[in-house]
């Protein structure tokens, strides 16, 4: 990864987003339905793109919203739809477009009572709360967010009645139906003027903040945080959680400080990420400069990305924790301090998350469920309580309530931040110190994800790669023990390959949005060994690409 000289520095004013131009592009540019880059495309987190690229425009949102209405009808989903948005500039016009279609289709729609922003986990929590005990008339939801993406981007994702990310069958149906609408210039899309949508009998105000914040004591030990007087620093990074944290502090009386409550769609207060772009990535040291500079003011501090489904944990002992390190520490703590959870409740992780988690789960005598990338794989386990904690290497996770029942089925960065405060309160040491204990017991892994160039054709080759085609027997001086193309936890395709040796591994997966493939790698023998694994992984994949070009694969 080539780090920009601008990384970690304030962005020059001339480089900030021109919001009026972006909004104009949203309404004026029309996507070309024959251009793959301008069609609706649902990845692991919904449809994303920029209006400047004709990839996230009014036509997309009208088409997707109508497709969701048709999907709801086909599945007899007749309860309310919980609609929320984050603080990206495109979220407001997309919210208006969606509301026009939902109102025209007679969908009972729940929006924030104060006209504010709504984190992804608050939507998931609301859906689950409404659906509890119901067999029919179920609720679902839409979250308008591109997560931590740069300011020009917009995002739109659908959560079915399970309240977690929709599975591929659902998103494929919505995507294909929406693209059919684009091809016909939106013929068949129902909409009413925004002014009528706002006064529609199907529009309802919902106090998301009170409902979510009032329930937090049932998932995190808020009383321990309060009574221990843990000094907590919180940075919402200008995102959807900005008005939630003052409510949390007031209700539970914790000693916490929100270091900034500024909301600005240019995100001018951010420092540039590794590539010189603004990105609200709370797991990036370059984007987290502000909170890192304050670490000595607090016992523990944390930030969330723009829709608050991710967490970034800053400790006095370790600074900004690597997401994998915090997942391991959280698992170690939770399964020892949640006596009401099922004795067979498992640990969930993705195939590209650290093997430290495997070692911690084994020490706890807990089953490990390893899935492909995507939080949708954990939804069923969270609902029935068979998975106590699940997380991704990209700093997204959730866990059960104190009584072992479901809290959210989508990632929740708020409770992961509060958990760091609970750990500090009850263990008397911050999560960074707890992780250091784990390394003394299990070893200290070196982990990194890098990107390498790949054409569209090469990415297709990587998706279909098999161990036989890779034809490798050693990795960085060690015998290869396994080469996987499906996840051990559920047998689902990982969309690439994972190669495992005794003290290290790598996984290679194509990017869904860029002409690169991602290499995740880890070594329990140190950084030099990690670099050797990465180099050999690239050599192996390059050899496969070369053989495909010459017709040998």
N, C-alpha and C positions, 0 to 999 in steps of 0.2 A: 504494500500500500504506500503510494507516494503522498506524503503529507505536505499540504500546501503551506507556504511560508505565512499565509494569513490565518492559519489554524490557531484558535484560542485567542484571537484578537478581535476587538470591535470592528464591525463591518463599516466600510466607508459609506457615508450618506448617499453618495451617488449610485451605490450598488443596491440600495433598498428597493423593495417592491413598489411599483407604481400601481397603487390599488385602483384608481379610476380606470386606467387602461385595462387592467385585468377584468374588472366588472363589465366594461364595454365589450371585451372579447367574449365573455361568457354569453352575452345576449346577441352579439352580432355575428360571430363565426359559426358556420354550419359544418358539422362533421361530414366527411365523405364516407358513406357506408361501405364503399368498396376498398377503402384503405384500412388495413388491419390496425394501424396505429391510431385510427380515429373511431374505431368501433368500441362498443361496450365490452369490457374485459374484466371479469371477476377473478381476482387472484385470491390468496389466502385471507385477505382483509378487504374484500369488496372491490369496487371500481375506483381507480385513481387516475389522476392526470391533471394537466394544466389547461386552462382555457386558452392560453396563448398558442398551444399546440393543437387546438381543436380536439382535445382529448377529454375535456370535462366542461361541457357547455350546456346551455338550457335544454337543447334537444336530448342530450344524454339523460338528464335527470327526469325530464318528462317521460321518456321512453321507459326508463328503469322503474319509475314509480307506477306507471300503468301496468307494467309486467308484474310488479309485486301485488297490485290489486287483483290481477287475474289469477296469480298463484294462490292468494288467500282464498279466493272464491273456489278454486279447484280443490282445495284442501279443507274446505268448510271451516276456515279460521275466521270466526265472526266476532271475536272479542275486540277490545280496543288495541290500537297500534300506538306504541310509545315512541315518540319522535324527539330526537335530540340532535344538537350540533355542537361543534367545537368552535374555536376562535379564529380559524383560518378565514381569510377574506372571502373565499368562494363559498363558505358554509352558509352565509346569510342568504344570498340569492338562490342557492340550491334548496335551502329550507323553504323559501317562498314557492319555488317551482313544485316541490314535492307536495306542499300543502294544497296547491291549486288542483292537483290531480287527485289527492286523497279525498278532498271535499267533494269533487265532482263524482267520485265513485261511492260516496256515502260511507266512507270508512270512519268509524269513531276514532278520533285522533287525540292523543294526550300530549300537550306541549307544556313547557315550563311555565309555572304560574307567574313568574316575574319576568318572563321574556328573556331569560338568561341562557347560559350554556349548560350542557349536560354531559358529564363524563360517560364513557362507554359502560363502566361497571354500574352506574346508577340506572341505566336503561335495563341492563340484565337483571338487576335487583328488582326493579319495578315489574318486569314481566313475570319473574318467578313468584313474587309476592301475590300478584293478581291471580296467577294460575294455580296457586296452592289449593289442593283439594278439588279442583275442577276437572271434569272429563270432557266438557264441551264449552263452546263460547270462549275459546282460549285467546290470549293476547299474544302479540309479537311486537317487533320494533325495528326502527331504522335509526342508525347513527350516521350523521353527516360529518365525516372526518377523514383526512389522509394520515392520521396518526402523527408521527414526528416529522413528516416530510417537509421540505422547504415551503416558504410562504406562498409561492405561486400555485401550489397544488391544491386540489380538492379531492375529497373521497366520499364514498357512499356505500354503506354496508347494511345488509339485512340480517336480523336475528329472528329466527322462527320461534315458535312457542317454547322450545327448549331453552331459549334465552341466550344461547351461545352462538358462535359463528355458524352460519348455514353450511351444510355439507355440500359436496361437489354436485350431487344430483340436483339440489335446489338451485345453486348458483348457476349451473349450466342452463337450467330451464329459464331462469330469469334473464340471463345474459342473451340467450338465443332469441327469446321473445322480444327483448328490448331492441336487439339488432334488426329484427323484422320490422319493428316500428320505424327505425331509422331509414330502412330501405324504402318505406312507403311514405316518407316525409311526414311521419307521425299520424298517418291516417288510422283512426281507431283510438287515439289517445283522448281521453276525456279530461277536460279541465274547466275551471271557472276562474274569473278574475280574482286576483289576490285579495282585494277588498271584500269580495263575497265570501272567500274562504275563511277570512278572519272572523266573520260574523255568522258562519255556518252553524247550524244546530249540532253538527257532528264534532265540532271543535271543543275540547275541554281543557281546562287549566289544571295542572297537577303539580303539587309541591314536592318535586323530586328531592330537594335538599333535606327537608324535614324527615321524609320517609327513609332516606338512605342514612343520614347522619344519626337519626334516632335509633337505628338498629345496630350501629357499629359495636356497641357493648356486648352484642351476642356473638361476635366473631373475633374481637381482640379484647384483651384484658385492659380496658381503659382505666379502671380503678387503680391498677398497679402502676400505670404510667403517672397518674395524678399523685398518688400517695408517695411515690418515690421522688417526685419533683424533678423528673428527667427534663433537662433543657433541650428542647427540640427546635431545629430550624427547618423551615418548609419553603421551597421555591416552586410555585406552580408553573414556572416558565411561560407565564402569560396564557395558560391553557384553561380548559373547561372546569378544572377543580378550583379555580381562583376564589369563588364565593362559598365553596364547601368548607374550606379550612377554618375561616373565622367561626362558622357555625359549630364545627367540631370542638374548637378551643373553648367556646362559650358553654356548650352543653356539658362537656366532660371536665372542665376546669383544669386542663393540662397546661403545663408551663411551656408553651410553644410560641414561636414568632414566625409570621409569614414575612419573608424578607422582601417580597415585592408583590404588589397586587395590580401591577400595570397590565392592561390588555391593549395590544396594538397589533393590527394585522400585518404590519411590516416586520414585527419582532425585532425592532431596532436595538433592543436591550440585550440581545443574544450576542455571544462571541461566535465566530465562525467555527464550523466543524472541520474535520480533518481535510476536506477537499476545498475549503474556502467558502463553502455555502452555509447559509443559515439553516440549521436543522435542530429541532427541539428534542434531541436525543439525550435523554437523561442518563444514559449509560456511557456517554462519550466524555472523556476528560476535557476535550476542547470546547464542548458546548456547556460544560458545567463549571467553568472558571469562576463565575460569581459565587456559587455556593461553596466551592472548594476554598476560596479565599477567606471564608467565614468559619471554617471547620472548628477552629479553636474556641469559638464563641458558644458552641453547643456540645452536649454530650453525644448527640447523634443528629444527623440532618438528612433530608431526602428531598427529591424532586420528582415530578411526574411529567410525562410528555403531554402533548396538546389535548388528547382525549382521556388522559389519566388512566390508561390501561397498562402503562409501564412504570417502572420505578427505578430511581437511581439513589443508592445509599451511600452517604458520606459519613465516615467514622473518624474519630480522633486517632485511632490506632492504625488505620490503613488508608485514609483518604477515601477516594471514590472506589468502592468495591467493584471488582469484575462481577458481572451478573451471575456467572456460574458459581463464584465463590459465595455470593449471598444466598443463592438457591440451596447450596449444600449446607450452609450454616442454619438457614431457616428450617430445612428438613430435620436436621439434627435436633434443633430446639423443639419444634412443634410436636414431633412424635414422642417426645419425652414429657411434654407438658399439656397434652390434650387427652386426659384419661377417659373422656366420654366417647372418643372416636372408636369406631369398630376395631377390634383387635387384628382383623385381617385387612384393614384399610391400607391400600398400596400407595407407592410413590410413582408419580407419572413424570416422564421427561421425554424430550424429543431426541432423535438419534444423533443430533449434532450438539447436544449438551454434554457437559463435562462428565468423564468417567468417575470423577470424585463422588458424584451423586450415587453411582453404582456401589461404591465402597461404603458410603454412609448408610445407604438403604440396607446393605447386607449386614452391617454392624447392628442395625436396629431390628434385624430379622423381619424386614418388611419386603414384600414382593415389589419388584421394579417393573413398571410397564413402560416400554420404550416404543414411541410412535414416530411416524413421519412428522415433518414440520407442519405446524398448524394447530391452533388451540381446539379446533372442532373435535379432535380425537379424544379429548378428555371430558366432553360434555356429559356423556352417559354415566361415567364413573363418579363425577361430582354430584349428579342428580341422585343417585342411589347410595352415595356415601362409601362406595367401594374404593374410591381414590381420595385420600386425605389431602394431598398436596400435589399440584402439578405445575410445571414451569418450563419455560423455553429459554435458551441461551441469550435471546434478545431482550431479556429483562421483563418478560411477561409471566405472570403467575396468578394463581388463586388457591384458596384452601377452604376447608369446611368451617362451619360455625363451631362454637365451643361444644355444642351438644352432638356434633357429628352429622348434622344435616347440611344441605346445600346452602351456600351463601350467594355466589354468582357462578355462572357457567361461562363467563368471559373473563379475560384478564382484568385484574383489579390492582392498580398501582397504589391506591390509597391505603388499602389494608396491608400491603407489603411494606409501605413506609411506616405505618403505625406499629407493625410487628417488630420493626427494628427498635422502636422505642420500648415496646414491651420486653424484648430480649434484654435491653440495657437495664430496664427497671428490675426485672426479676432475677437475671443472672448476675447483675452487678458489673457487667462487662459488655462492651459493644459487640455487634456482630463480626466486626473485623478481628477482634481478639478471639472470638469463638472459632472463626475459620482457621486462625493460626494454630489453635489446638488441634483441629482436624488434620492439618498438614503434618503435624508431629506424629500423628497416629497412622495416617494413610499415605504420606508423601505429599510433595508440593508439585502439582502439575503445571506445565506451561501450555497455554492454550491461545490460539489466534485464528481469526478468520481473515482470509485474503481473497481478492478477486483476480481472475485471469481472463484475458480476451477470449471470446468465442462467438462465432457467427451463429445465425439462426439454425443453419444445417448442423453445425457442431453441437449445439445445445440439444437438438433432437437425437443425435447419436448418443449423447451422455444420458438422456432420459431412458434409452433402451439398452444401455450398457449392461453386460452380464459378467460375472467373474471369469467365465471362459474366455471372453473377448479381451478382458484386461490382461489375462495370462501373466500373472505375477505371483512369485512365491516368497519373496522377502521384502521387508520394508525397513529401511534405515538400520540394516544389520540384524534384523530379527525375522524369524519365520512368521509368515502370515498365518494367523489362526483361523480367521473368518473373513469372507468378503460377502457383504449383504446388499441385496437390492430391495428387500422388503423389511419392514420394521419387526423386530422380535416380539414386540408387545401385542401386535394385532394382525400381522401378516400383510399389511397394506404397503403398496409400493412407495418407496422413499423418493422416487423421481431422480435417481442417481445411484451412487454406490458408496458404501462405507467399507473400509479395509482396516482390519484390526490385527495388531501384533501384541506381544506380551506387555510392553510398556508404552505403547503409543498407537495412535490410529489417525486416519483421515477420512473425510467424507467429501464427495464432490457432487454438487447439484447445480443445474443451470438456473440462472436468474430468470424470473418471469417478466422483468421489465427492461433489462439492459442487455447489451451484447457482451456479457461476461458469464463466467461460471464461478461459483463460490467454492472455495476450499476451506473446510473446517479441519483443524488439526490439533492434536494434543499429545504431549509427552510427559511421562513421569520421570524422565531422565534429564530434564533441563532444557534450556532455550536452544542450545546448539543442536541437540537431538531433534527438537521441534522443527528447526530450520531444515534439517536433513530430511525429515518426513515431508515437509512442504515441497522441497525441491524434487524429491523422488515422485511425489504425487503429480506434480505438473509434468514431469517427464513421462510418466505412465499415461496420463490423459492425452498428452501431445502425440504419443506413439499411436494411440487408438485413433485419433483424428487423422493422422498421416496414413494409417492403414486403410481407413475409410475412403480417403481421397484416391488411393491407388487400387481400390476395389478388393482389398484383401480381408475386409471385415464384412 
